[in-house]
Amino acid sequence: MRIAAMGAGGVGGYFGARLQQAGHDVVFFARGKHLAALREKGLTLKSTHGDAQLKVAVLEEPAQTAPVDVVIFAVKLWDTEGAAERLRPIIGRHTAVIPFQNGVESVARLQKVLPKETVMGGSAYIATRIAAPGVIEHIGQMARLQFGPVLPAQRPAAAAFLAACQAARIDAAVPDDVVRAIWEKFVFLVAVSSATAVSRAPLGVVRADPDLRRLFESALRETWALGRARGVPLADDLVEDRLKYLDTMPHEMKASMAHDLEAGGRLEAPWLCGAVARMSAELGLDAPVNRTVYAALKPYLNGR
């Protein structure tokens, strides 16, 4: 299978590397110092599931290569439309574009730029970061992909990519309802990103402090209530289940938004806590915790 990783950071870099290790033809797209390092030294993967040092095909622009079967779309949320436009040269009749981004609006945003029949739904469960240009660091054991069709005609493409992932020993699944799966991740991610970013502390500190744990739980409940109000069939006990899951996660884990904040980079807050505040207001719901976290992060949205 010919696969493109649009965004060679924590998600695209990690899963693209695992697919390449399994023998698939993978091309990575990157920019700046990360691009230069990948060209010069290859991709270094540091992971509890096995380290790797790979020579990779890496380009700056999709127009420099041929169409692919699958695009792992994993750019930062502020770059969604721009990256989608750049993808057009490698989108063939049967290409599947799968957004493994944070947030719940990626499918709709991509469908405005690319042919609707090419865009599937997806979510990635993994804690990674670019530790240095060309180096992807994986934290903890979690490394899972969920993806699936949003149109019936996409089922064969989803099945083919699932087989490719399983052959690469990637923990992957095609859920019965990919929209619900995306929202299940969103509920948890909003809480993790909000709590670790606003406190500048890892999850071990968040869950041990009563006030931060309450903030985490409130962010969960507000996002769950929003999803239910939008007609997403989220489970009644999802919040309680996610709170139990919180206690099993690595002490040192932080959301990517917390790492971006510490590094002085741009933040995805407008599509995470900010999106919960925005969408809740549109439905007449109150989301005071997400609204307050977003307000606290607004001065840092564009980096230093």
Phi, psi and omega per residue, in radians:
M1 nan 2.401 3.103
R2 -1.672 2.135 -2.976
I3 -2.234 2.431 3.040
A4 -2.004 2.373 3.016
A5 -1.821 1.756 3.113
M6 -1.460 1.666 -2.958
G7 1.851 1.893 -3.071
A8 -1.813 0.604 3.115
G9 -1.481 -2.506 -3.035
G10 -1.044 -0.763 -3.093
V11 -1.446 -1.009 -3.127
G12 -1.084 -0.698 3.139
G13 -1.148 -0.787 -3.094
Y14 -1.169 -0.987 -3.044
F15 -1.247 -0.572 3.038
G16 -1.074 -0.706 3.116
A17 -1.105 -0.766 -3.132
R18 -1.121 -0.665 3.111
L19 -1.197 -0.666 3.086
Q20 -1.135 -0.713 3.112
Q21 -1.017 -0.526 -3.132
A22 -1.465 0.025 3.053
G23 1.790 0.073 3.134
H24 -1.411 2.691 3.125
D25 -1.500 1.812 -3.044
V26 -2.020 2.301 3.024
V27 -2.057 2.335 -3.105
F28 -1.857 2.518 3.044
F29 -2.026 2.253 -3.089
A30 -2.581 3.069 -3.122
R31 -2.451 2.870 2.963
G32 1.016 -2.455 -3.072
K33 -1.118 -0.584 3.123
H34 -1.131 -0.770 3.085
L35 -1.034 -0.842 -3.115
A36 -1.064 -0.729 -3.135
A37 -1.184 -0.697 3.121
L38 -1.118 -0.665 3.108
R39 -1.197 -0.706 -3.041
E40 -1.410 -0.762 -2.986
K41 -2.040 -0.141 -3.058
G42 1.464 -3.047 -3.097
L43 -1.741 2.173 3.083
T44 -1.804 2.198 -3.134
L45 -2.019 2.148 3.056
K46 -1.970 1.980 -2.978
S47 -2.597 2.577 3.034
T48 -1.148 -0.305 3.099
H49 -1.615 0.147 3.127
G50 2.114 2.213 3.091
D51 -1.328 2.816 3.116
A52 -2.673 2.627 3.022
Q53 -2.301 1.916 -2.993
L54 -2.116 2.405 2.909
K55 -1.438 2.174 -3.003
V56 -2.158 2.696 2.983
A57 -1.490 2.018 -3.079
V58 -2.321 2.350 -3.116
L59 -2.310 2.847 3.074
E60 -1.575 -0.612 -3.060
E61 -2.191 2.340 3.079
P62 -1.011 -0.515 -3.133
A63 -1.078 -0.207 -3.112
Q64 -1.485 0.009 -3.111
T65 -2.436 -3.096 -3.047
A66 -1.648 2.910 3.109
P67 -0.987 2.710 -3.090
V68 -2.176 2.954 3.099
D69 -1.457 -0.711 -3.077
V70 -2.410 2.428 2.991
V71 -1.960 2.074 2.937
I72 -1.428 1.794 -3.037
F73 -1.642 1.866 -2.991
A74 -2.423 0.687 3.068
V75 -1.429 2.880 3.062
K76 -1.114 2.662 -2.980
L77 -1.088 -0.545 -3.129
W78 -1.237 -0.264 -3.085
D79 -1.796 0.194 -2.996
T80 -1.018 -0.996 -3.068
E81 -1.144 -0.734 3.140
G82 -1.102 -0.745 3.120
A83 -1.179 -0.644 3.114
A84 -1.095 -0.722 3.103
E85 -1.065 -0.723 -3.128
R86 -1.178 -0.377 -3.115
L87 -1.316 -0.351 -2.979
R88 -0.822 -0.724 -3.085
P89 -1.108 -0.360 -3.096
I90 -1.882 0.194 3.109
I91 -1.622 1.912 3.088
G92 -1.674 -3.059 -3.097
R93 -1.071 -0.553 -3.046
H94 -2.015 0.286 3.121
T95 -1.241 2.428 3.035
A96 -1.927 2.154 3.069
V97 -1.804 2.069 -3.068
I98 -2.055 1.923 3.113
P99 -1.356 2.020 3.031
F100 -1.852 0.996 -3.109
Q101 -1.859 2.979 2.974
N102 -1.326 2.942 3.108
G103 1.499 3.098 -3.091
V104 -2.195 0.198 -3.045
E105 -1.956 0.086 -3.018
S106 -1.141 -0.733 -3.112
V107 -1.032 -0.852 -3.123
A108 -1.119 -0.665 -3.137
R109 -1.185 -0.723 3.131
L110 -1.205 -0.628 -3.132
Q111 -1.144 -0.335 3.086
K112 -1.368 -0.281 -3.078
V113 -1.929 -0.721 -3.060
L114 -1.899 2.830 3.071
P115 -0.967 2.300 -3.055
K116 -0.996 -0.603 -3.078
E117 -1.217 -0.192 3.137
T118 -1.590 -0.287 -2.972
V119 -1.708 2.041 3.036
M120 -1.770 -3.127 3.081
G121 -1.869 2.653 3.136
G122 -2.844 2.808 3.033
S123 -2.628 2.548 -3.134
A124 -2.061 2.359 3.075
Y125 -1.979 1.732 -3.122
I126 -2.868 2.543 3.060
A127 -1.906 1.858 -3.108
T128 -2.439 2.914 3.022
R129 -2.764 2.777 2.992
I130 -1.434 1.771 -3.086
A131 -1.225 -0.541 3.074
A132 -2.827 2.813 3.116
P133 -0.909 2.185 -3.138
G134 1.497 -0.026 -3.065
V135 -2.118 2.084 3.087
I136 -1.824 2.164 3.117
E137 -1.882 2.192 3.125
H138 -1.809 2.222 -3.082
I139 -1.903 2.241 3.107
G140 1.435 -2.942 -3.084
Q141 -1.705 -0.403 -3.006
M142 -1.152 2.183 3.083
A143 -2.779 1.487 -2.976
R144 -2.351 2.501 3.046
L145 -2.066 2.411 2.940
Q146 -2.189 2.362 3.132
F147 -2.758 2.805 -3.141
G148 -3.111 3.012 -3.080
P149 -1.277 2.528 2.930
V150 -1.864 -0.130 3.033
L151 -2.290 2.485 -3.096
P152 -0.961 -0.608 -3.098
A153 -1.156 -0.228 -3.095
Q154 -1.525 -0.075 -3.064
R155 -1.038 -0.751 3.108
P156 -1.071 -0.686 3.127
A157 -1.148 -0.689 3.103
A158 -1.112 -0.739 3.137
A159 -1.129 -0.687 -3.136
A160 -1.152 -0.743 3.140
F161 -1.231 -0.598 3.072
L162 -1.051 -0.768 3.116
A163 -1.084 -0.689 3.110
A164 -1.111 -0.754 3.130
C165 -1.130 -0.774 -3.126
Q166 -1.130 -0.656 3.078
A167 -1.124 -0.476 3.108
A168 -1.556 0.140 -3.124
R169 1.076 0.524 3.030
I170 -1.542 2.317 3.061
D171 -1.250 1.795 -3.054
A172 -2.369 2.679 3.140
A173 -2.667 2.637 2.995
V174 -1.894 1.779 -3.090
P175 -1.260 2.808 3.100
D176 -1.099 -0.594 -3.099
D177 -2.312 1.697 -3.050
V178 -1.200 -0.520 3.113
V179 -1.139 -0.773 3.094
R180 -1.081 -0.719 3.133
A181 -1.069 -0.703 3.119
I182 -1.120 -0.722 3.133
W183 -1.217 -0.606 3.100
E184 -1.065 -0.725 3.062
K185 -1.159 -0.750 -3.089
F186 -1.019 -0.753 3.133
V187 -0.964 -0.818 -3.100
F188 -1.290 -0.750 -3.090
L189 -1.106 -0.702 3.119
V190 -1.009 -0.745 3.141
A191 -1.184 -0.784 -3.135
V192 -1.101 -0.825 -3.100
S193 -1.171 -0.710 3.138
S194 -1.120 -0.866 -3.041
A195 -1.194 -0.748 -3.094
T196 -1.326 -0.517 3.132
A197 -1.328 -0.865 -3.044
V198 -1.219 -0.467 3.130
S199 -1.615 -0.254 -3.028
R200 0.969 0.669 -3.068
A201 -2.405 2.697 3.124
P202 -1.339 2.997 -3.075
L203 -1.087 -0.547 3.115
G204 -1.049 -0.665 3.090
V205 -1.269 -0.726 -3.117
V206 -1.038 -0.849 -3.053
R207 -1.285 -0.371 -3.127
A208 -1.515 -0.336 -3.115
D209 -1.657 2.149 -3.055
P210 -1.019 -0.678 -3.113
D211 -1.246 -0.746 3.117
L212 -1.202 -0.622 3.088
R213 -1.125 -0.660 3.093
R214 -1.151 -0.702 3.060
L215 -1.049 -0.796 3.129
F216 -1.020 -0.853 -3.118
E217 -1.118 -0.707 3.140
S218 -1.127 -0.696 3.086
A219 -1.092 -0.712 3.058
L220 -1.003 -0.895 -3.037
R221 -1.135 -0.691 3.119
E222 -1.117 -0.720 -3.115
T223 -1.260 -0.690 3.054
W224 -1.035 -0.792 -3.129
A225 -1.103 -0.649 3.099
L226 -1.117 -0.819 3.132
G227 -1.035 -0.783 3.130
R228 -1.096 -0.706 3.133
A229 -1.140 -0.466 3.116
R230 -1.538 0.094 3.059
G231 1.560 0.186 3.114
V232 -1.446 2.210 -3.058
P233 -1.369 1.114 3.102
L234 -1.265 2.492 -3.081
A235 -1.115 2.586 3.129
D236 -1.049 -0.606 -3.061
D237 -1.759 0.335 -3.081
L238 -1.064 -0.749 -3.111
V239 -1.086 -0.816 3.134
E240 -1.095 -0.695 3.112
D241 -1.109 -0.731 -3.136
R242 -1.217 -0.550 3.074
L243 -1.165 -0.658 3.066
K244 -1.150 -0.703 3.133
Y245 -1.123 -0.628 3.101
L246 -0.921 -0.692 -3.070
D247 -1.293 -0.133 3.122
T248 -1.757 -0.089 -3.005
M249 -1.485 2.727 -3.123
P250 -1.008 2.424 -3.130
H251 -0.965 -0.701 -2.984
E252 -1.468 -0.024 -3.036
M253 -1.221 2.396 2.991
K254 -2.286 2.702 3.048
A255 -1.243 2.733 3.128
S256 -1.025 -0.558 3.131
M257 -1.129 -0.602 3.097
A258 -1.174 -0.700 3.082
H259 -1.121 -0.722 3.121
D260 -1.098 -0.695 3.123
L261 -1.091 -0.800 -3.128
E262 -1.123 -0.584 -3.120
A263 -1.458 -0.061 -3.131
G264 1.359 0.368 -3.128
G265 -1.608 3.112 3.084
R266 -1.181 2.738 -3.088
L267 -2.038 2.575 3.082
E268 -1.558 0.207 -3.077
A269 -0.918 -0.647 3.141
P270 -1.048 -0.395 -3.117
W271 -1.840 0.047 3.122
L272 -2.026 -1.777 3.119
C273 -1.035 -0.647 3.115
G274 -1.124 -0.645 3.113
A275 -1.179 -0.679 3.098
V276 -1.089 -0.772 3.108
A277 -1.085 -0.788 -3.115
R278 -1.134 -0.899 -3.094
M279 -1.193 -0.582 3.086
S280 -1.126 -0.766 3.126
A281 -1.073 -0.649 3.133
E282 -1.108 -0.488 -3.132
L283 -1.745 0.087 -3.134
G284 1.340 0.349 3.109
L285 -1.694 2.702 3.079
D286 -1.779 2.393 3.115
A287 -2.387 1.160 -2.988
P288 -1.090 -0.624 -3.116
V289 -1.227 -0.847 3.120
N290 -1.115 -0.640 3.121
R291 -1.138 -0.695 -3.118
T292 -1.253 -0.737 3.097
V293 -1.067 -0.757 3.125
Y294 -1.071 -0.742 3.117
A295 -1.067 -0.699 -3.127
A296 -1.176 -0.514 -3.101
L297 -1.588 -0.241 -3.043
K298 -0.972 -0.675 3.137
P299 -1.101 -0.257 -3.051
Y300 -1.931 0.120 -3.029
L301 -0.998 -0.666 -3.089
N302 -1.733 0.296 3.133
G303 1.455 -2.976 -3.113
R304 -1.115 nan nan
